[in-house]
Amino acid sequence: MNKACFTAGMLTGIVIGAVTGMLADPIKDKQSKAMKRGASKAFRTLGSIIDTIIEK
């Protein structure tokens, strides 16, 4: 197994788990909407990071 792929997989799992945890336990409706926007941005950023790692 490639070390870079393993690291990318671990980071992906950590980010997805954190985002899912935040969305599963919203405190207020307003904060929930803000978290969903932040989660969307986080997934886009994560996707670009993974693409960059794969290209190298």
Backbone bond lengths (Angstrom), bond angles and torsions (degrees), N, CA, C in turn:
res aa  C-N    CA-C-N  psi(-1)  N-CA   C-N-CA  omega(-1)  CA-C   N-CA-C  phi
1 M - - - 1.447 - - 1.527 108.61 -
2 N 1.298 114.78 137.68 1.453 121.38 179.85 1.534 109.90 -75.20
3 K 1.314 116.98 133.31 1.467 121.32 -177.62 1.524 112.04 -62.29
4 A 1.339 116.84 -38.51 1.470 120.37 -179.77 1.526 110.78 -66.61
5 C 1.327 116.95 -39.96 1.471 120.08 178.68 1.528 110.83 -66.05
6 F 1.321 116.24 -40.26 1.456 120.32 178.25 1.524 110.56 -62.07
7 T 1.322 116.22 -45.66 1.467 121.06 179.57 1.520 110.91 -63.12
8 A 1.326 116.75 -42.29 1.472 120.23 178.63 1.526 110.21 -62.91
9 G 1.317 117.01 -40.84 1.461 120.69 178.41 1.518 112.35 -64.72
10 M 1.320 116.60 -41.06 1.462 120.38 178.35 1.528 110.99 -64.57
11 L 1.334 116.47 -45.01 1.467 119.71 178.88 1.524 111.17 -62.52
12 T 1.324 116.45 -40.75 1.459 120.41 178.26 1.521 110.34 -60.49
13 G 1.307 116.93 -45.93 1.465 120.98 179.49 1.512 112.76 -62.37
14 I 1.307 116.02 -41.04 1.473 120.12 179.90 1.525 110.78 -64.43
15 V 1.330 116.81 -45.92 1.468 120.69 -178.57 1.523 110.51 -65.86
16 I 1.328 117.22 -45.82 1.467 119.94 -179.61 1.526 110.57 -62.62
17 G 1.324 116.96 -41.23 1.465 120.20 177.77 1.518 112.56 -63.41
18 A 1.315 116.58 -41.66 1.470 120.09 179.93 1.522 111.23 -65.79
19 V 1.327 116.50 -43.94 1.470 120.52 -179.61 1.523 110.12 -65.06
20 T 1.323 117.01 -43.47 1.461 120.51 179.29 1.521 110.72 -62.34
21 G 1.314 116.85 -40.60 1.460 120.55 177.45 1.514 112.56 -62.80
22 M 1.319 116.77 -40.52 1.470 119.79 178.62 1.526 110.99 -67.02
23 L 1.318 117.53 -40.12 1.456 120.25 -177.95 1.522 111.90 -73.99
24 A 1.321 117.87 -28.76 1.463 121.62 -177.97 1.528 111.97 -74.00
25 D 1.314 118.27 -22.75 1.459 121.66 -176.02 1.527 111.08 -128.83
26 P 1.349 117.67 64.15 1.462 119.20 179.39 1.529 111.03 -71.73
27 I 1.314 115.64 143.76 1.462 120.64 -178.49 1.527 110.41 -84.87
28 K 1.312 116.52 -49.53 1.462 122.00 178.99 1.512 108.29 -135.86
29 D 1.323 116.00 161.68 1.460 120.51 -178.72 1.526 111.03 -61.48
30 K 1.322 116.54 -41.94 1.463 120.64 -179.54 1.530 110.41 -64.37
31 Q 1.323 116.65 -42.96 1.461 120.60 178.34 1.526 110.81 -67.55
32 S 1.330 116.44 -34.20 1.467 119.89 178.61 1.520 110.91 -62.90
33 K 1.330 116.77 -43.05 1.465 120.38 178.36 1.526 111.00 -64.24
34 A 1.316 116.19 -40.69 1.470 119.98 178.61 1.527 110.42 -64.54
35 M 1.333 117.44 -39.56 1.462 121.26 178.76 1.521 111.24 -65.29
36 K 1.324 116.83 -38.85 1.469 119.97 179.25 1.527 110.61 -64.44
37 R 1.340 116.46 -40.30 1.469 119.50 176.29 1.524 109.95 -64.50
38 G 1.313 116.42 -42.90 1.465 120.57 178.90 1.520 111.67 -64.89
39 A 1.336 116.64 -37.19 1.461 120.56 179.09 1.519 110.12 -65.74
40 S 1.313 116.40 -41.21 1.458 120.06 178.59 1.523 110.50 -61.13
41 K 1.320 116.07 -43.76 1.463 120.73 178.82 1.532 110.06 -65.65
42 A 1.318 116.84 -38.59 1.468 120.85 179.92 1.527 110.67 -64.19
43 F 1.325 117.82 -41.94 1.458 120.42 179.50 1.523 111.42 -66.55
44 R 1.331 117.73 -37.72 1.468 119.78 176.98 1.522 110.60 -64.89
45 T 1.328 116.65 -43.76 1.458 120.71 178.63 1.521 110.48 -63.46
46 L 1.326 116.60 -43.67 1.455 120.97 178.76 1.524 110.86 -60.55
47 G 1.315 117.02 -41.61 1.459 120.82 178.34 1.512 112.12 -61.10
48 S 1.318 116.97 -41.95 1.465 119.43 179.59 1.529 111.26 -68.94
49 I 1.328 117.26 -35.00 1.465 120.49 177.12 1.523 110.65 -65.39
50 I 1.330 116.68 -44.42 1.468 120.73 179.04 1.518 110.64 -63.21
51 D 1.326 117.48 -41.49 1.460 120.36 177.27 1.522 111.18 -60.26
52 T 1.313 116.94 -41.65 1.457 121.18 179.60 1.531 110.87 -64.32
53 I 1.337 116.70 -41.83 1.459 120.34 179.68 1.522 110.81 -65.51
54 I 1.320 117.02 -42.01 1.464 121.49 -178.58 1.517 110.87 -65.81
55 E 1.324 118.19 -37.05 1.462 121.69 -178.15 1.513 111.93 -65.95
56 K 1.318 118.78 -27.01 1.477 121.27 -176.80 1.485 111.87 -83.05
